[in-house]
């Protein structure tokens, strides 16, 4: 399926209708593949109504496309899920100085996420980013400096480790770089724990120590996973913490920015996300790194 042709005149007309926030939002949707209406409202708007009106306008001009996945009976209606639209792709290609024909955008592939078995996982991972962006909008001393989604992480470290995201979070004077593993509860715990092997290899090869944070949906599953994580050999080399959205984790619900995190070598109390930087002093940063640890077949040729 081809992308509509956008002449310079049409691009100029389209660009004139987009605000700086629109452009940032369109690029974020592209990078993270799909964002729901509530996530976008958290990230960029003061009210749900303002988000709804602007998203409708962006949808009408083709900058974003949307769909609603089916939910099981009795679960109500899913929110709109937004993906990059053809007009949005044309604008981003123009901004990046790339011809739209070589930009790599295909509408059918972009919309395929609607039927992907990984949709729930992708949306859940993006919930963490949206919550951190939302917290930072309400608190001037907090900022999500970096959020590299799964695709970008895979292109850099996929031969070794496959995090769901890599992020740099700051609150007050504390800054933490971390890998995120978002657990939906669908994988056996032993398979989840084996992911540490790749992180241990990555740490040894790069000499950069980056914590791995597991976001777990249930309290019982978190407790069982923690037992297995502490007995895995990689636990010695890789700092690990688990977190849960459960209301028992932290007296104030600041989401993943708040007191939700518990390092695996302690029984408590739970720490705020940025406080993990104090718990593990002297950590390095991978921001700006583009190295592969193990060359791919293509690299070797």
GUVO-396097 format. One record per residue (C-alpha): residue number from 1; x, y, z; residue in one letter. Coordinates in pm, 1 decimal. Last residue first. Example, Ala and Ser with C-alpha at 12.3 -4.5 7.8 and 13.67 -1.06 7.14 Angstrom:
BEGIN
+-----+----------+----------+----------+------+
| seq |     east |    north |       up | type |
+-----+----------+----------+----------+------+
|   2 |   1367.0 |   -106.0 |    714.0 |    S |
|   1 |   1230.0 |   -450.0 |    780.0 |    A |
+-----+----------+----------+----------+------+
This chain:
BEGIN
+-----+----------+----------+----------+------+
| seq |     east |    north |       up | type |
+-----+----------+----------+----------+------+
| 301 |   3054.2 |   -961.9 |    612.5 |    X |
| 300 |   3095.7 |   -954.5 |    988.5 |    X |
| 299 |   2850.5 |   -667.1 |   1026.2 |    X |
| 298 |   2584.5 |   -855.8 |    828.2 |    X |
| 297 |   2627.7 |  -1161.4 |   1048.3 |    X |
| 296 |   2572.4 |   -941.2 |   1354.4 |    X |
| 295 |   2858.6 |   -824.1 |   1569.9 |    X |
| 294 |   2831.5 |   -901.1 |   1945.1 |    X |
| 293 |   2839.2 |   -599.5 |   2175.0 |    X |
| 292 |   2695.1 |   -350.9 |   1932.4 |    X |
| 291 |   2792.5 |      8.0 |   1994.4 |    X |
| 290 |   2560.1 |    302.3 |   1963.0 |    X |
| 289 |   2604.9 |    467.8 |   2300.0 |    X |
| 288 |   2462.5 |    818.8 |   2331.0 |    X |
| 287 |   2305.4 |    743.8 |   2667.5 |    X |
| 286 |   2463.6 |    429.2 |   2811.2 |    X |
| 285 |   2526.5 |    581.8 |   3151.3 |    X |
| 284 |   2733.3 |    462.3 |   3445.5 |    X |
| 283 |   2640.6 |    386.8 |   3806.8 |    X |
| 282 |   2841.9 |    535.4 |   4092.8 |    X |
| 281 |   2585.0 |    505.0 |   4368.1 |    X |
| 280 |   2329.3 |    220.0 |   4375.2 |    X |
| 279 |   2089.7 |    308.9 |   4661.1 |    X |
| 278 |   2132.8 |    676.5 |   4582.1 |    X |
| 277 |   2040.8 |    624.9 |   4214.0 |    X |
| 276 |   1752.7 |    405.6 |   4333.4 |    X |
| 275 |   1614.3 |    721.4 |   4490.6 |    X |
| 274 |   1510.1 |    840.7 |   4143.4 |    X |
| 273 |   1248.0 |    563.4 |   4117.2 |    X |
| 272 |   1113.5 |    624.3 |   4466.9 |    X |
| 271 |   1209.4 |    357.5 |   4714.1 |    X |
| 270 |   1037.3 |     67.0 |   4885.1 |    X |
| 269 |   1129.2 |      3.2 |   5245.5 |    X |
| 268 |   1235.1 |   -261.9 |   5224.5 |    X |
| 267 |   1325.1 |   -628.9 |   5212.6 |    X |
| 266 |   1664.7 |   -571.5 |   5055.8 |    X |
| 265 |   1890.8 |   -739.1 |   4801.8 |    X |
| 264 |   1626.8 |   -748.6 |   4528.6 |    X |
| 263 |   1591.9 |   -372.3 |   4515.5 |    X |
| 262 |   1232.0 |   -261.1 |   4586.0 |    X |
| 261 |   1062.1 |      2.1 |   4372.4 |    X |
| 260 |    712.6 |    148.9 |   4403.1 |    X |
| 259 |    778.1 |    458.6 |   4611.4 |    X |
| 258 |    696.7 |    701.0 |   4330.2 |    X |
| 257 |    801.9 |    766.4 |   3971.1 |    X |
| 256 |    630.7 |    443.4 |   3859.8 |    X |
| 255 |    294.6 |    584.6 |   3968.9 |    X |
| 254 |    293.4 |    878.2 |   4207.8 |    X |
| 253 |     40.4 |    696.3 |   4424.3 |    X |
| 252 |    117.6 |    813.3 |   4774.3 |    X |
| 251 |    153.0 |    555.0 |   5055.2 |    X |
| 250 |    393.4 |    338.1 |   4855.6 |    X |
| 249 |    355.3 |    -17.4 |   4729.9 |    X |
| 248 |     29.2 |   -130.6 |   4889.0 |    X |
| 247 |   -157.1 |     39.1 |   4601.7 |    X |
| 246 |    -23.1 |   -226.2 |   4359.6 |    X |
| 245 |    139.7 |    -76.9 |   4050.3 |    X |
| 244 |    438.2 |   -307.7 |   4108.8 |    X |
| 243 |    812.4 |   -262.6 |   4110.2 |    X |
| 242 |   1112.6 |   -490.5 |   4108.6 |    X |
| 241 |   1476.4 |   -394.0 |   4145.4 |    X |
| 240 |   1796.9 |   -535.5 |   4002.3 |    X |
| 239 |   2160.8 |   -425.6 |   4002.5 |    X |
| 238 |   2355.5 |   -649.6 |   3761.2 |    X |
| 237 |   2680.3 |   -828.7 |   3850.5 |    X |
| 236 |   2589.9 |  -1044.1 |   4152.9 |    X |
| 235 |   2231.6 |  -1097.8 |   4035.9 |    X |
| 234 |   2376.1 |  -1257.7 |   3724.0 |    X |
| 233 |   2414.4 |  -1583.3 |   3920.4 |    X |
| 232 |   2034.7 |  -1619.3 |   3966.0 |    X |
| 231 |   1925.7 |  -1692.0 |   4324.3 |    X |
| 230 |   1808.3 |  -1337.2 |   4396.1 |    X |
| 229 |   1605.3 |  -1331.7 |   4074.1 |    X |
| 228 |   1417.5 |  -1650.5 |   4162.3 |    X |
| 227 |   1297.3 |  -1523.5 |   4498.2 |    X |
| 226 |   1210.7 |  -1184.5 |   4347.5 |    X |
| 225 |    995.4 |  -1353.3 |   4082.6 |    X |
| 224 |    782.5 |  -1524.7 |   4345.5 |    X |
| 223 |    724.3 |  -1200.3 |   4535.6 |    X |
| 222 |    642.2 |  -1009.7 |   4216.7 |    X |
| 221 |    400.5 |  -1281.2 |   4106.0 |    X |
| 220 |    223.9 |  -1257.9 |   4440.3 |    X |
| 219 |    201.0 |   -878.3 |   4423.9 |    X |
| 218 |     66.2 |   -871.8 |   4068.2 |    X |
| 217 |    146.5 |   -659.0 |   3760.4 |    X |
| 216 |    525.9 |   -668.2 |   3769.8 |    X |
| 215 |    755.6 |   -389.3 |   3649.6 |    X |
| 214 |   1108.9 |   -533.9 |   3642.9 |    X |
| 213 |   1393.6 |   -283.0 |   3665.6 |    X |
| 212 |   1738.5 |   -372.1 |   3532.0 |    X |
| 211 |   2013.8 |   -148.7 |   3664.5 |    X |
| 210 |   2291.0 |    -29.5 |   3428.7 |    X |
| 209 |   2657.1 |    -98.8 |   3497.2 |    X |
| 208 |   2881.1 |      7.1 |   3208.5 |    X |
| 207 |   3188.8 |   -210.6 |   3165.7 |    X |
| 206 |   3082.9 |   -260.3 |   2803.3 |    X |
| 205 |   3144.6 |   -634.9 |   2765.7 |    X |
| 204 |   3081.4 |   -730.8 |   3128.2 |    X |
| 203 |   2761.2 |   -528.6 |   3152.4 |    X |
| 202 |   2629.0 |   -663.9 |   2822.9 |    X |
| 201 |   2705.7 |  -1021.8 |   2925.0 |    X |
| 200 |   2526.4 |   -971.8 |   3257.9 |    X |
| 199 |   2230.7 |   -813.3 |   3078.9 |    X |
| 198 |   2205.5 |  -1109.8 |   2844.7 |    X |
| 197 |   2202.4 |  -1359.8 |   3129.8 |    X |
| 196 |   1941.7 |  -1154.4 |   3316.5 |    X |
| 195 |   1681.2 |  -1253.0 |   3058.5 |    X |
| 194 |   1690.7 |  -1599.2 |   3213.7 |    X |
| 193 |   1477.5 |  -1465.8 |   3501.0 |    X |
| 192 |   1179.7 |  -1403.0 |   3272.9 |    X |
| 191 |   1205.7 |  -1753.3 |   3127.7 |    X |
| 190 |   1210.6 |  -1904.7 |   3477.6 |    X |
| 189 |    904.8 |  -1696.8 |   3569.3 |    X |
| 188 |    694.8 |  -1850.0 |   3294.2 |    X |
| 187 |    573.5 |  -1580.2 |   3053.3 |    X |
| 186 |    219.3 |  -1435.7 |   3042.4 |    X |
| 185 |    238.1 |  -1220.7 |   3354.6 |    X |
| 184 |    249.8 |   -895.2 |   3160.6 |    X |
| 183 |    605.1 |   -816.2 |   3269.8 |    X |
| 182 |    763.9 |   -491.7 |   3153.2 |    X |
| 181 |   1142.6 |   -517.8 |   3168.1 |    X |
| 180 |   1295.8 |   -172.5 |   3183.9 |    X |
| 179 |   1665.0 |    -88.3 |   3155.0 |    X |
| 178 |   1785.7 |    195.0 |   3374.3 |    X |
| 177 |   1963.2 |    530.3 |   3394.9 |    X |
| 176 |   1897.3 |    717.8 |   3717.8 |    X |
| 175 |   1939.7 |   1084.8 |   3804.1 |    X |
| 174 |   1904.9 |   1235.1 |   4153.7 |    X |
| 173 |   1924.6 |   1609.5 |   4218.8 |    X |
| 172 |   1546.3 |   1671.1 |   4215.3 |    X |
| 171 |   1391.0 |   1390.9 |   4013.2 |    X |
| 170 |   1567.8 |   1264.6 |   3703.5 |    X |
| 169 |   1495.3 |    967.2 |   3480.2 |    X |
| 168 |   1710.5 |    823.3 |   3201.8 |    X |
| 167 |   1548.2 |    539.5 |   3011.4 |    X |
| 166 |   1607.1 |    217.7 |   2818.1 |    X |
| 165 |   1300.5 |     28.1 |   2707.7 |    X |
| 164 |   1157.0 |   -321.3 |   2660.5 |    X |
| 163 |   1506.7 |   -454.9 |   2712.4 |    X |
| 162 |   1647.7 |   -708.9 |   2466.0 |    X |
| 161 |   1996.9 |   -809.6 |   2574.1 |    X |
| 160 |   2283.6 |   -964.9 |   2376.2 |    X |
| 159 |   2224.7 |   -971.1 |   2001.4 |    X |
| 158 |   1951.7 |   -711.8 |   2049.8 |    X |
| 157 |   2188.1 |   -453.2 |   2196.1 |    X |
| 156 |   2174.5 |   -155.5 |   1961.9 |    X |
| 155 |   1898.8 |   -237.8 |   1712.2 |    X |
| 154 |   1702.1 |   -410.8 |   1988.5 |    X |
| 153 |   1717.9 |   -101.8 |   2207.5 |    X |
| 152 |   1583.4 |    110.9 |   1922.6 |    X |
| 151 |   1295.2 |   -125.7 |   1858.8 |    X |
| 150 |   1213.5 |   -158.4 |   2230.6 |    X |
| 149 |   1171.2 |    210.7 |   2298.8 |    X |
| 148 |   1448.1 |    452.7 |   2397.0 |    X |
| 147 |   1323.2 |    698.3 |   2656.2 |    X |
| 146 |   1562.2 |    971.4 |   2762.6 |    X |
| 145 |   1544.4 |   1288.8 |   2969.2 |    X |
| 144 |   1230.0 |   1201.4 |   3163.1 |    X |
| 143 |   1224.3 |   1506.6 |   3386.4 |    X |
| 142 |   1148.6 |   1597.0 |   3746.9 |    X |
| 141 |   1220.6 |   1923.6 |   3930.6 |    X |
| 140 |    927.2 |   2103.6 |   3767.6 |    X |
| 139 |    668.6 |   1855.4 |   3901.4 |    X |
| 138 |    332.0 |   1836.2 |   3723.2 |    X |
| 137 |    472.4 |   1790.0 |   3371.0 |    X |
| 136 |    732.8 |   1550.1 |   3513.5 |    X |
| 135 |    459.7 |   1326.4 |   3656.7 |    X |
| 134 |    288.1 |   1312.3 |   3319.2 |    X |
| 133 |    609.3 |   1224.7 |   3137.4 |    X |
| 132 |    673.7 |    950.0 |   3392.6 |    X |
| 131 |    320.3 |    814.1 |   3353.9 |    X |
| 130 |    343.3 |    822.4 |   2974.4 |    X |
| 129 |    675.4 |    637.0 |   2975.7 |    X |
| 128 |    540.0 |    367.7 |   3208.7 |    X |
| 127 |    219.7 |    335.6 |   3006.1 |    X |
| 126 |    436.7 |    284.0 |   2698.2 |    X |
| 125 |    541.7 |    -52.1 |   2839.6 |    X |
| 124 |    177.0 |   -148.2 |   2888.9 |    X |
| 123 |     84.1 |    -37.6 |   2537.6 |    X |
| 122 |    366.6 |   -245.6 |   2390.9 |    X |
| 121 |    274.8 |   -551.3 |   2600.6 |    X |
| 120 |    -93.8 |   -532.4 |   2512.3 |    X |
| 119 |    -13.1 |   -486.5 |   2141.8 |    X |
| 118 |    232.3 |   -777.7 |   2139.8 |    X |
| 117 |    -14.6 |  -1026.7 |   1989.4 |    X |
| 116 |    -35.9 |   -789.5 |   1694.8 |    X |
| 115 |   -370.4 |   -711.7 |   1537.1 |    X |
| 114 |   -373.2 |   -334.3 |   1592.5 |    X |
| 113 |      6.1 |   -332.2 |   1550.1 |    X |
| 112 |    -61.2 |   -404.1 |   1181.2 |    X |
| 111 |   -164.7 |    -39.7 |   1139.0 |    X |
| 110 |    194.9 |     69.7 |   1081.9 |    X |
| 109 |    260.1 |   -217.5 |    843.5 |    X |
| 108 |    -46.0 |   -133.2 |    634.1 |    X |
| 107 |     37.8 |    238.4 |    629.1 |    X |
| 106 |    391.1 |    191.2 |    510.7 |    X |
| 105 |    662.3 |    430.7 |    622.8 |    X |
| 104 |   1022.4 |    343.8 |    539.0 |    X |
| 103 |   1146.0 |    696.1 |    479.2 |    X |
| 102 |   1270.0 |    606.9 |    129.9 |    X |
| 101 |    958.5 |    714.6 |    -61.2 |    X |
| 100 |    907.3 |   1002.3 |    183.9 |    X |
|  99 |   1237.2 |   1158.8 |     78.4 |    X |
|  98 |   1454.5 |   1227.4 |    381.3 |    X |
|  97 |   1560.1 |   1565.1 |    520.5 |    X |
|  96 |   1459.8 |   1472.2 |    875.3 |    X |
|  95 |   1194.9 |   1746.8 |    892.1 |    X |
|  94 |   1060.3 |   1640.3 |    551.9 |    X |
|  93 |   1042.3 |   1277.0 |    660.6 |    X |
|  92 |    864.6 |   1382.2 |    977.5 |    X |
|  91 |    607.1 |   1582.5 |    781.1 |    X |
|  90 |    547.4 |   1300.5 |    532.0 |    X |
|  89 |    509.3 |   1046.0 |    813.7 |    X |
|  88 |    252.9 |   1268.9 |    983.2 |    X |
|  87 |     58.4 |   1296.9 |    657.7 |    X |
|  86 |     60.8 |    918.7 |    619.2 |    X |
|  85 |    -56.5 |    856.3 |    977.6 |    X |
|  84 |    152.9 |    740.7 |   1274.2 |    X |
|  83 |    -38.0 |    535.6 |   1529.1 |    X |
|  82 |   -306.9 |    622.3 |   1784.4 |    X |
|  81 |   -506.5 |    382.9 |   2004.4 |    X |
|  80 |   -857.2 |    499.6 |   2088.5 |    X |
|  79 |   -971.9 |    382.8 |   2428.4 |    X |
|  78 |  -1110.5 |     29.5 |   2467.2 |    X |
|  77 |  -1482.3 |    -10.7 |   2520.4 |    X |
|  76 |  -1638.5 |   -204.2 |   2809.4 |    X |
|  75 |  -1485.9 |   -517.1 |   2965.1 |    X |
|  74 |  -1813.1 |   -713.4 |   2979.3 |    X |
|  73 |  -1736.0 |   -915.3 |   2671.2 |    X |
|  72 |  -1359.5 |   -932.9 |   2600.8 |    X |
|  71 |  -1207.3 |   -619.2 |   2445.3 |    X |
|  70 |  -1173.1 |   -541.9 |   2075.7 |    X |
|  69 |   -899.1 |   -300.9 |   1978.6 |    X |
|  68 |   -996.7 |     57.4 |   1896.3 |    X |
|  67 |   -819.2 |    221.5 |   1606.3 |    X |
|  66 |   -647.7 |    547.5 |   1521.7 |    X |
|  65 |   -448.8 |    724.4 |   1255.0 |    X |
|  64 |   -229.2 |   1027.1 |   1310.2 |    X |
|  63 |   -114.6 |   1310.2 |   1082.1 |    X |
|  62 |   -398.8 |   1229.7 |    845.2 |    X |
|  61 |   -563.6 |   1572.9 |    854.8 |    X |
|  60 |   -870.8 |   1437.6 |   1034.5 |    X |
|  59 |   -662.0 |   1239.0 |   1283.3 |    X |
|  58 |   -465.7 |   1546.1 |   1388.4 |    X |
|  57 |   -793.1 |   1732.9 |   1446.3 |    X |
|  56 |   -938.5 |   1444.0 |   1647.8 |    X |
|  55 |   -620.2 |   1430.0 |   1853.0 |    X |
|  54 |   -654.9 |   1800.2 |   1928.5 |    X |
|  53 |  -1014.2 |   1771.3 |   2046.9 |    X |
|  52 |   -953.9 |   1459.1 |   2256.9 |    X |
|  51 |   -640.9 |   1602.8 |   2421.5 |    X |
|  50 |   -822.4 |   1922.4 |   2520.5 |    X |
|  49 |  -1107.2 |   1715.9 |   2664.2 |    X |
|  48 |   -869.4 |   1491.3 |   2858.8 |    X |
|  47 |   -724.2 |   1795.5 |   3030.7 |    X |
|  46 |   -379.2 |   1952.1 |   3079.3 |    X |
|  45 |   -227.3 |   1795.0 |   2770.9 |    X |
|  44 |    106.5 |   1650.7 |   2655.2 |    X |
|  43 |    212.8 |   1325.0 |   2815.2 |    X |
|  42 |    -86.3 |   1240.4 |   3029.4 |    X |
|  41 |   -333.0 |   1318.7 |   2748.5 |    X |
|  40 |   -121.9 |   1111.3 |   2510.5 |    X |
|  39 |   -141.8 |    815.1 |   2747.8 |    X |
|  38 |   -519.2 |    856.0 |   2786.7 |    X |
|  37 |   -561.2 |    862.4 |   2404.6 |    X |
|  36 |   -353.6 |    548.9 |   2361.9 |    X |
|  35 |     -5.3 |    545.6 |   2217.1 |    X |
|  34 |    128.1 |    320.7 |   1941.7 |    X |
|  33 |    459.9 |    268.7 |   1762.0 |    X |
|  32 |    675.2 |    422.7 |   2038.4 |    X |
|  31 |    900.2 |    612.1 |   1797.4 |    X |
|  30 |    620.3 |    707.6 |   1558.2 |    X |
|  29 |    389.5 |    817.4 |   1839.0 |    X |
|  28 |    673.0 |   1025.8 |   1983.8 |    X |
|  27 |    735.4 |   1185.8 |   1646.7 |    X |
|  26 |    369.8 |   1282.1 |   1611.7 |    X |
|  25 |    368.2 |   1421.8 |   1966.1 |    X |
|  24 |    674.5 |   1636.7 |   1909.1 |    X |
|  23 |    525.7 |   1770.1 |   1587.5 |    X |
|  22 |    191.6 |   1845.8 |   1749.6 |    X |
|  21 |    363.9 |   2018.5 |   2043.3 |    X |
|  20 |    548.5 |   2244.5 |   1801.5 |    X |
|  19 |    214.6 |   2329.9 |   1644.2 |    X |
|  18 |     88.7 |   2186.7 |   1317.1 |    X |
|  17 |   -142.2 |   2364.9 |   1076.1 |    X |
|  16 |    138.8 |   2543.6 |    890.7 |    X |
|  15 |    310.7 |   2209.4 |    835.8 |    X |
|  14 |     11.0 |   2083.2 |    638.3 |    X |
|  13 |      2.2 |   2381.1 |    407.3 |    X |
|  12 |    378.2 |   2360.4 |    352.3 |    X |
|  11 |    355.7 |   1987.6 |    288.7 |    X |
|  10 |     83.1 |   2044.9 |     33.0 |    X |
|   9 |    296.0 |   2301.7 |   -149.3 |    X |
|   8 |    606.4 |   2082.1 |   -134.9 |    X |
|   7 |    403.6 |   1798.3 |   -289.8 |    X |
|   6 |    277.4 |   1515.0 |    -73.8 |    X |
|   5 |    210.5 |   1193.2 |   -262.3 |    X |
|   4 |     -7.7 |    947.1 |    -73.5 |    X |
|   3 |    179.5 |    650.4 |     78.4 |    X |
|   2 |    161.3 |    325.1 |   -112.4 |    X |
|   1 |      0.0 |      0.0 |      0.0 |    X |
+-----+----------+----------+----------+------+
